[in-house]
Amino acid sequence: MNAEEARQVDATLRRLGIPGVVAPEDPENAAGDWRVYDSADPARRRDTTADALAAVVAKFREANPEPPGKPQSGPTRGFIIPPNED
């Protein structure tokens, strides 16, 4: 992710209460790629981007659970037949 996407991810993590520090992979190059870490210290941090993204998905699934029995497939196609006006 770039710096702008990182700001959005950081705001989302804070809003959802998910821990993580969003920072550039290379602390000397803020224009490069960014990741989510468990610590702000570049010498000790561990990349937790995948865990943070999984936590975001879990939060949204908690808030919007699928109805029971609904298939997990994509969109459904069908036809709408207007009533007979005779």
C-alpha positions as a Markdown table, in Angstrom:
| # | Residue | x | y | z |
|---|---|---|---|---|
| 1 | Met | 0.0 | 0.0 | 0.0 |
| 2 | Asn | 1.1 | 3.6 | -0.5 |
| 3 | Ala | 1.1 | 6.4 | 2.0 |
| 4 | Glu | -2.5 | 7.5 | 1.2 |
| 5 | Glu | -3.8 | 4.0 | 1.5 |
| 6 | Ala | -1.8 | 3.6 | 4.7 |
| 7 | Arg | -3.6 | 6.6 | 6.2 |
| 8 | Gln | -7.0 | 5.0 | 5.4 |
| 9 | Val | -5.9 | 1.6 | 6.8 |
| 10 | Asp | -4.6 | 3.3 | 10.0 |
| 11 | Ala | -7.9 | 5.2 | 10.5 |
| 12 | Thr | -9.9 | 2.0 | 9.9 |
| 13 | Leu | -7.8 | 0.0 | 12.4 |
| 14 | Arg | -8.2 | 2.7 | 15.0 |
| 15 | Arg | -12.0 | 2.9 | 14.4 |
| 16 | Leu | -12.4 | -0.8 | 14.7 |
| 17 | Gly | -10.1 | -1.1 | 17.7 |
| 18 | Ile | -7.6 | -3.4 | 15.9 |
| 19 | Pro | -4.0 | -3.0 | 17.1 |
| 20 | Gly | -1.3 | -2.1 | 14.7 |
| 21 | Val | 1.1 | 0.5 | 13.6 |
| 22 | Val | 1.0 | 1.5 | 9.9 |
| 23 | Ala | 4.5 | 2.5 | 8.7 |
| 24 | Pro | 6.7 | 2.3 | 5.6 |
| 25 | Glu | 8.6 | -0.9 | 5.0 |
| 26 | Asp | 11.7 | 1.2 | 4.7 |
| 27 | Pro | 11.7 | 3.9 | 7.4 |
| 28 | Glu | 13.9 | 6.1 | 5.2 |
| 29 | Asn | 11.5 | 5.9 | 2.2 |
| 30 | Ala | 8.0 | 7.1 | 3.0 |
| 31 | Ala | 7.2 | 7.1 | -0.7 |
| 32 | Gly | 7.6 | 3.3 | -0.8 |
| 33 | Asp | 5.4 | 0.5 | 0.3 |
| 34 | Trp | 3.7 | 0.5 | 3.7 |
| 35 | Arg | 2.7 | -2.3 | 6.0 |
| 36 | Val | 1.0 | -2.9 | 9.4 |
| 37 | Tyr | 3.4 | -3.8 | 12.2 |
| 38 | Asp | 3.1 | -4.7 | 15.9 |
| 39 | Ser | 5.5 | -2.0 | 17.0 |
| 40 | Ala | 6.7 | 1.4 | 15.9 |
| 41 | Asp | 10.3 | 0.4 | 16.5 |
| 42 | Pro | 11.8 | -0.5 | 13.1 |
| 43 | Ala | 14.5 | -2.7 | 14.8 |
| 44 | Arg | 12.0 | -4.8 | 16.7 |
| 45 | Arg | 8.8 | -4.7 | 14.7 |
| 46 | Arg | 7.0 | -7.7 | 13.2 |
| 47 | Asp | 4.9 | -7.4 | 10.0 |
| 48 | Thr | 1.2 | -8.1 | 11.0 |
| 49 | Thr | -0.4 | -6.9 | 7.8 |
| 50 | Ala | -2.1 | -10.2 | 7.1 |
| 51 | Asp | -3.4 | -10.5 | 10.7 |
| 52 | Ala | -4.7 | -6.9 | 10.6 |
| 53 | Leu | -6.6 | -7.5 | 7.3 |
| 54 | Ala | -8.1 | -10.7 | 8.7 |
| 55 | Ala | -9.2 | -8.9 | 11.8 |
| 56 | Val | -10.9 | -6.2 | 9.7 |
| 57 | Val | -12.7 | -8.8 | 7.6 |
| 58 | Ala | -13.8 | -10.6 | 10.9 |
| 59 | Lys | -15.2 | -7.3 | 12.3 |
| 60 | Phe | -17.2 | -6.7 | 9.2 |
| 61 | Arg | -18.5 | -10.2 | 9.2 |
| 62 | Glu | -19.6 | -9.8 | 12.8 |
| 63 | Ala | -21.4 | -6.6 | 11.9 |
| 64 | Asn | -23.0 | -8.1 | 8.7 |
| 65 | Pro | -23.5 | -11.8 | 9.1 |
| 66 | Glu | -24.8 | -13.9 | 6.2 |
| 67 | Pro | -28.4 | -15.1 | 6.7 |
| 68 | Pro | -28.6 | -18.8 | 7.5 |
| 69 | Gly | -28.9 | -21.0 | 4.5 |
| 70 | Lys | -27.8 | -18.4 | 2.1 |
| 71 | Pro | -25.2 | -19.8 | -0.4 |
| 72 | Gln | -21.8 | -18.2 | -0.4 |
| 73 | Ser | -21.8 | -17.8 | -4.2 |
| 74 | Gly | -21.8 | -14.8 | -6.4 |
| 75 | Pro | -24.8 | -12.9 | -7.9 |
| 76 | Thr | -27.9 | -14.7 | -8.9 |
| 77 | Arg | -29.6 | -14.2 | -12.3 |
| 78 | Gly | -33.3 | -14.3 | -12.9 |
| 79 | Phe | -36.2 | -12.9 | -14.8 |
| 80 | Ile | -38.9 | -10.5 | -13.7 |
| 81 | Ile | -42.1 | -11.3 | -15.4 |
| 82 | Pro | -44.6 | -8.4 | -15.4 |
| 83 | Pro | -48.2 | -9.2 | -14.4 |
| 84 | Asn | -50.6 | -10.1 | -17.2 |
| 85 | Glu | -52.7 | -6.9 | -17.8 |
| 86 | Asp | -55.6 | -8.8 | -19.6 |
